[in-house]
Amino acid sequence: MLVSLSTATAELTGLTCGTKVRLRASSPAGWHFDRWSDGTTDSVYVLEVRSDSSLIAYFAPTCDAFFLKAEALYDRLLVLDIRSIQASGYFFEPSQVTWYRVKGEPDTPDIVDDEAIGTGYYYASDKAFSQLGGSYYAVADMSVNPSGALCPTFRSVLIVFSTPEEVPEPTARKVLQDRQILILRGEEVYTIDGRKMR
């Protein structure tokens, strides 16, 4: 008998003592098998029934497919969606999270130059991100967690801000009108001493 397990629970009843059951842990999409509850790391497990027993298959996210959910609030606040992260079974302290501002391209294993700007579940900026522009992300250091051997770090999605395009200052030109020098800036007209005429 072969029973495949993923996120479902299988209960086998009516087996006689000495029966051998072959279990296979099948990973859900984006996850991979980690271990059985007794520490066995082979995804196929042969269990010989000797008494009532239970066995749990543990799965972990594929490192390059798991991204922490993050969002921007009020144009000055970046936050991780801690509730959804914890609902996925991952817990880490605020001190394990570092926020970064991208310099050029986001960091890669061989190029690490992004600017660390703060730590914690959220990052509050003194200035509006829409004025600062740039790209931001968070990294959670999982090395002190049991899953750290599988995924030592988790990175959040990239949050990108575009600065508004600056409106160029109209070029000023002088004209002589009614024996008076006037300054024209776009549609606006000023006297030589700076008074706005229209």
C-alpha positions as CSV (number, residue, x, y, z in Angstrom):
1,M,0.0,0.0,0.0
2,L,1.3,3.5,-0.9
3,V,-0.2,6.6,0.7
4,S,0.8,10.1,-0.7
5,L,0.7,13.0,1.8
6,S,0.9,16.7,1.1
7,T,-1.1,19.2,3.1
8,A,-3.8,16.5,3.8
9,T,-4.0,14.2,6.8
10,A,-4.3,10.5,6.1
11,E,-5.6,8.1,8.8
12,L,-5.1,4.4,8.2
13,T,-7.2,2.0,10.3
14,G,-7.7,-1.7,10.5
15,L,-4.1,-2.6,9.9
16,T,-2.9,-5.8,11.6
17,C,0.3,-5.9,13.6
18,G,3.3,-6.4,11.4
19,T,1.8,-4.8,8.3
20,K,4.2,-2.6,6.3
21,V,2.9,0.7,4.9
22,R,4.8,2.8,2.4
23,L,4.2,6.6,2.8
24,R,5.4,9.2,0.3
25,A,5.4,12.9,1.1
26,S,4.4,15.0,-2.0
27,S,5.4,18.6,-1.8
28,P,2.7,21.3,-2.6
29,A,3.7,23.8,-5.3
30,G,6.5,26.2,-4.2
31,W,7.4,23.9,-1.2
32,H,9.7,21.0,-0.7
33,F,9.8,18.1,1.7
34,D,12.0,18.7,4.8
35,R,11.7,15.7,7.2
36,W,9.4,13.4,9.0
37,S,8.6,14.0,12.7
38,D,11.1,11.3,13.7
39,G,13.9,13.0,11.8
40,T,14.0,10.8,8.7
41,T,14.8,12.9,5.6
42,D,13.8,10.4,2.9
43,S,10.4,11.5,1.4
44,V,9.4,7.8,1.1
45,Y,8.9,6.2,4.5
46,V,8.2,2.5,5.2
47,L,6.4,2.1,8.4
48,E,5.9,-1.3,10.0
49,V,2.8,-1.3,12.2
50,R,3.5,-2.4,15.8
51,S,1.1,-0.1,17.7
52,D,-1.0,3.0,17.3
53,S,1.4,5.7,15.9
54,S,1.4,9.0,14.2
55,L,3.9,10.5,11.7
56,I,4.0,14.1,10.5
57,A,5.6,15.3,7.2
58,Y,7.2,18.7,7.4
59,F,7.6,20.9,4.3
60,A,9.5,24.2,3.8
61,P,9.1,26.8,1.1
62,T,11.5,26.7,-1.9
63,C,13.9,29.5,-1.0
64,D,13.9,31.3,-4.3
65,A,10.1,31.1,-4.6
66,F,9.1,32.4,-1.1
67,F,8.8,36.1,-0.7
68,L,7.7,38.0,2.4
69,K,4.6,40.1,1.8
70,A,5.3,43.8,2.2
71,E,3.4,47.0,1.4
72,A,3.7,50.8,1.7
73,L,1.3,52.8,3.9
74,Y,0.7,56.5,4.1
75,D,3.7,57.2,1.8
76,R,6.1,57.1,4.7
77,L,5.7,53.6,6.1
78,L,6.9,50.2,4.8
79,V,5.4,47.2,6.6
80,L,5.7,43.4,6.4
81,D,2.4,41.4,6.4
82,I,3.3,39.6,9.6
83,R,-0.1,37.9,9.9
84,S,0.1,36.1,6.5
85,I,3.8,35.2,7.1
86,Q,2.9,33.7,10.5
87,A,-0.1,31.9,9.0
88,S,2.4,30.2,6.7
89,G,4.2,28.9,9.8
90,Y,7.2,31.2,9.9
91,F,8.0,33.2,13.0
92,F,10.9,35.6,13.5
93,E,11.7,38.6,15.8
94,P,11.7,42.2,14.6
95,S,15.4,42.3,15.2
96,Q,15.9,39.7,12.5
97,V,14.4,42.0,9.8
98,T,16.5,44.6,8.0
99,W,15.1,47.1,5.5
100,Y,17.2,48.1,2.5
101,R,17.2,50.8,-0.2
102,V,18.4,49.6,-3.5
103,K,21.6,51.1,-5.0
104,G,21.6,50.4,-8.7
105,E,20.4,46.8,-8.9
106,P,19.1,44.8,-5.9
107,D,21.9,42.9,-4.1
108,T,23.0,39.5,-5.4
109,P,25.1,36.9,-3.6
110,D,28.3,38.3,-5.3
111,I,27.4,42.0,-5.2
112,V,26.2,43.5,-1.8
113,D,26.0,47.2,-1.9
114,D,22.4,48.1,-1.0
115,E,21.9,50.6,1.9
116,A,20.6,49.2,5.2
117,I,18.1,51.8,6.4
118,G,16.5,50.2,9.5
119,T,15.3,47.1,11.3
120,G,12.0,45.7,12.5
121,Y,8.6,44.6,11.1
122,Y,8.2,48.1,9.7
123,Y,10.3,51.1,8.6
124,A,9.1,54.7,9.0
125,S,10.7,57.4,6.8
126,D,11.2,61.0,7.7
127,K,10.4,62.0,4.1
128,A,7.6,60.8,1.7
129,F,8.7,57.9,-0.5
130,S,7.0,59.5,-3.4
131,Q,9.5,62.4,-3.1
132,L,12.6,60.2,-2.3
133,G,11.9,57.7,-5.1
134,G,13.8,54.4,-5.3
135,S,13.2,50.7,-4.5
136,Y,13.0,49.1,-1.1
137,Y,12.8,45.6,0.4
138,A,13.2,43.7,3.7
139,V,15.3,40.7,4.5
140,A,14.6,38.3,7.4
141,D,17.6,36.5,8.8
142,M,16.3,32.9,9.4
143,S,19.7,31.5,10.4
144,V,18.6,31.2,14.1
145,N,15.4,29.4,13.2
146,P,15.0,25.6,12.6
147,S,14.3,26.3,8.9
148,G,17.5,28.3,8.6
149,A,19.4,25.4,7.2
150,L,17.0,25.3,4.3
151,C,16.3,29.0,3.8
152,P,18.8,31.1,5.7
153,T,17.1,34.3,4.5
154,F,13.7,35.4,3.2
155,R,13.4,38.6,1.1
156,S,10.3,40.7,0.7
157,V,8.9,41.8,-2.6
158,L,10.4,44.9,-4.0
159,I,8.5,48.1,-3.3
160,V,9.2,50.8,-6.0
161,F,8.5,54.5,-5.8
162,S,8.8,57.0,-8.7
163,T,9.5,60.6,-8.0
164,P,7.2,63.1,-9.8
165,E,8.7,64.7,-12.9
166,E,9.9,68.2,-12.2
167,V,8.1,70.9,-14.2
168,P,10.8,73.0,-15.8
169,E,10.9,76.7,-14.8
170,P,9.6,78.8,-17.7
171,T,12.4,80.7,-19.4
172,A,12.2,84.5,-18.7
173,R,12.5,87.0,-21.5
174,K,12.5,90.8,-21.5
175,V,10.2,92.8,-23.8
176,L,9.7,96.5,-24.3
177,Q,6.0,97.5,-24.2
178,D,4.5,101.0,-23.8
179,R,8.0,102.4,-23.0
180,Q,8.3,99.9,-20.1
181,I,10.5,96.8,-19.8
182,L,8.4,93.7,-18.9
183,I,9.6,90.2,-18.0
184,L,7.6,87.3,-19.5
185,R,7.7,83.9,-17.7
186,G,5.4,81.6,-19.7
187,E,2.0,83.1,-19.4
188,E,2.9,85.4,-16.5
189,V,4.1,89.0,-16.9
190,Y,6.2,91.0,-14.4
191,T,7.5,94.5,-14.2
192,I,11.3,95.0,-14.1
193,D,11.0,95.5,-10.3
194,G,9.2,92.1,-9.8
195,R,5.5,93.1,-9.6
196,K,3.2,90.6,-11.2
197,M,0.9,92.3,-13.8
198,R,-1.1,89.3,-15.0
